[in-house]
Amino acid sequence: MPEYDLPTPGAADIRFYREHGYWLAPRILSDEALESLRDHLARVVAGEYETARLPLSRSPEAGEPADKIVQVNNAYWTDSVISRLALSPVIGAMAAALTGAKAIRLWHDQLLFKPPQSGESGQVGWHQDYGYWQCAEPAQMLTAWVALDDVDEENGCMKVVPGSHRWGLIPEGDFYDQNLAGLEERIEAAAGRKLEPVPCILPAGSLSFHHCMTLHGSGPNRSLRPRRSLVIHLLPEGTRYRAGTPNEGHVNVRLLSGRDGDPFAGPFFPVLYRRDSVGAWEIEDGAWTATE
Ligand SMILES: O=C(O)CCC(=O)C(=O)O
């Protein structure tokens, strides 16, 4: 029996996303699914890869002390449970509703782990994802940020700047700059506006969505709790390769091996959801699943 109603966003939620550039979605994962995901995340962080396939990249390397933020890109290559979440048709259906896309594909995933009391070494600098993704257009890509723990300001939840998806691209943004105050000053000077971020406070098992132009970042984990998440970067179907941008070196350009104007498609950009391709939903292993 389903534990939760199928949480496709309604008209008011879609309006909210389009106006503010983010949306907090309800819970989609049961306690059982969360427990399994946390267990598999710990294995990936430790470098124990179930599939024997390596992730695209990671920092720090497996075996090095995990005393700062741990980032594993394309963790879904390494583990079946992580893969199931990264390719969830429910998340795809929500993203399709928010963007109006016919289908949603994976751009890449990013497992993020902020260890307890990791302080400023866990911070993520203010940035717009599109600053890293100009090799893809149009700029309507989005991210599903899935909380595997309760997240709040104490353990360094993500913060977004509402409405900033309409500000244009601000080159000062930098995921890796942990001097948040200095970065804020430079971004405010460049944008000619004040940053007024709001925290994405989420219970474990729920998620937020943000537009690829929305400014976001996060502060330190000062708590005794971990902050574990799977960040799932998504492409509306029809997003195309744009050659010759500052992000020509993005690994997805290499994975596509295409020409200017080619759609990002094929096995490296798997489909999560295609409208009308799935008719029914059920809870399987504690998570929502499409049945056909
Ligand atoms: O988890 C964070 O604090 C930042 C995540 C992020 O940059 C993203 O979801 O695009």
The ligand as a Tripos MOL2 file, in Angstrom:
@<TRIPOS>MOLECULE
LIG
   10     9     1     0     0
SMALL
NO_CHARGES

@<TRIPOS>ATOM
      1 O1         24.2730   20.9180   -1.2090 O.co2     1 LIG1
      2 C1         24.6890   22.0540   -1.2990 C.2       1 LIG1
      3 O2         24.9530   22.7030   -0.3200 O.co2     1 LIG1
      4 C2         24.8360   22.6880   -2.6670 C.3       1 LIG1
      5 C3         24.3420   21.7940   -3.7440 C.3       1 LIG1
      6 C4         24.4270   22.3960   -5.1120 C.2       1 LIG1
      7 O3         25.2620   23.1850   -5.4190 O.2       1 LIG1
      8 C5         23.4200   21.9820   -6.0850 C.2       1 LIG1
      9 O4         22.4890   21.2450   -5.7240 O.co2     1 LIG1
     10 O5         23.4890   22.4020   -7.2480 O.co2     1 LIG1
@<TRIPOS>BOND
     1     1     2 2
     2     2     3 1
     3     2     4 1
     4     4     5 1
     5     5     6 1
     6     6     7 2
     7     6     8 1
     8     8     9 2
     9     8    10 1
@<TRIPOS>SUBSTRUCTURE
     1 LIG1         1 GROUP 0 **** ****
